[in-house]
Amino acid sequence: MEYVLGPVLAVLISMKFTAFTNKRCAAERTKALEVHRNEVTSLITQNTSNVSQQTLKMMLPMADSVRKINNQLGL
């Protein structure tokens, strides 16, 4: 009886421990991914505002030139 009961209990306990550790690791990974997602979101927001400002700085001289050409042509 002990030959069967001991290994069965060991397997059951090891399965429960494995499930517990997997659940804990999944929770930690979820927290880490959420922190990383927040960082990425803030970086995207910063980059978007920087790109918008840089595009405006590049397009402003062209818009002025087009306006001058339109005035010279009488449009």
Sine and cosine of phi, psi and omega as CSV:
sin_phi,cos_phi,sin_psi,cos_psi,sin_omega,cos_omega
0.00,0.00,-0.68,0.73,-0.02,-1.00
-0.92,0.40,-0.46,0.89,-0.01,-1.00
-0.93,0.37,-0.45,0.89,-0.01,-1.00
-1.00,-0.08,-0.68,0.73,-0.09,-1.00
-0.92,0.39,-0.64,0.77,-0.03,-1.00
-0.88,0.47,-0.82,0.58,0.01,-1.00
-0.89,0.45,-0.58,0.81,0.02,-1.00
-0.90,0.43,-0.71,0.71,0.05,-1.00
-0.89,0.46,-0.64,0.77,0.01,-1.00
-0.89,0.45,-0.66,0.75,0.02,-1.00
-0.91,0.41,-0.70,0.71,0.00,-1.00
-0.88,0.47,-0.70,0.71,0.01,-1.00
-0.91,0.41,-0.66,0.75,0.00,-1.00
-0.92,0.38,-0.58,0.81,0.04,-1.00
-0.91,0.41,-0.66,0.75,0.02,-1.00
-0.91,0.42,-0.67,0.74,0.02,-1.00
-0.90,0.43,-0.65,0.76,0.02,-1.00
-0.90,0.44,-0.68,0.73,0.04,-1.00
-0.89,0.45,-0.66,0.75,0.01,-1.00
-0.89,0.45,-0.73,0.69,-0.03,-1.00
-0.93,0.37,-0.60,0.80,0.05,-1.00
-0.90,0.44,-0.66,0.75,0.01,-1.00
-0.90,0.44,-0.66,0.75,0.00,-1.00
-0.92,0.40,-0.68,0.73,0.02,-1.00
-0.91,0.42,-0.61,0.79,0.03,-1.00
-0.90,0.43,-0.65,0.76,0.03,-1.00
-0.90,0.43,-0.67,0.74,0.02,-1.00
-0.91,0.42,-0.66,0.75,0.03,-1.00
-0.90,0.44,-0.62,0.78,0.02,-1.00
-0.89,0.45,-0.69,0.73,0.03,-1.00
-0.90,0.44,-0.68,0.73,-0.01,-1.00
-0.91,0.42,-0.65,0.76,0.02,-1.00
-0.92,0.39,-0.58,0.82,0.02,-1.00
-0.92,0.38,-0.65,0.76,0.06,-1.00
-0.89,0.46,-0.69,0.72,0.01,-1.00
-0.90,0.44,-0.63,0.77,0.02,-1.00
-0.90,0.45,-0.65,0.76,0.03,-1.00
-0.90,0.43,-0.65,0.76,0.03,-1.00
-0.90,0.43,-0.70,0.72,-0.01,-1.00
-0.90,0.43,-0.65,0.76,0.02,-1.00
-0.88,0.47,-0.68,0.73,0.01,-1.00
-0.92,0.39,-0.61,0.79,0.04,-1.00
-0.91,0.41,-0.64,0.77,0.03,-1.00
-0.90,0.44,-0.66,0.75,0.02,-1.00
-0.89,0.45,-0.69,0.72,0.02,-1.00
-0.90,0.44,-0.70,0.71,-0.01,-1.00
-0.90,0.43,-0.61,0.79,0.02,-1.00
-0.89,0.45,-0.69,0.72,0.01,-1.00
-0.93,0.38,-0.61,0.79,0.03,-1.00
-0.91,0.41,-0.67,0.74,0.00,-1.00
-0.91,0.42,-0.64,0.77,0.02,-1.00
-0.89,0.46,-0.69,0.72,0.01,-1.00
-0.91,0.42,-0.68,0.73,-0.01,-1.00
-0.92,0.40,-0.63,0.77,0.03,-1.00
-0.90,0.44,-0.67,0.74,0.02,-1.00
-0.89,0.46,-0.66,0.75,0.02,-1.00
-0.90,0.44,-0.58,0.82,0.00,-1.00
-0.98,0.22,-0.58,0.81,-0.09,-1.00
-0.99,0.14,-0.39,0.92,-0.06,-1.00
-0.88,0.48,-0.72,0.69,0.05,-1.00
-0.89,0.45,-0.60,0.80,0.03,-1.00
-0.92,0.40,-0.64,0.77,0.02,-1.00
-0.91,0.42,-0.65,0.76,0.06,-1.00
-0.89,0.45,-0.67,0.74,0.01,-1.00
-0.90,0.44,-0.68,0.73,0.03,-1.00
-0.89,0.45,-0.64,0.76,0.02,-1.00
-0.90,0.44,-0.67,0.74,0.02,-1.00
-0.90,0.44,-0.69,0.72,0.02,-1.00
-0.89,0.46,-0.67,0.74,0.04,-1.00
-0.89,0.46,-0.62,0.78,0.04,-1.00
-0.92,0.39,-0.64,0.77,0.00,-1.00
-0.92,0.38,-0.58,0.81,0.00,-1.00
-0.99,0.13,-0.21,0.98,0.02,-1.00
0.99,0.14,0.46,0.89,0.03,-1.00
-1.00,-0.08,0.00,0.00,0.00,0.00
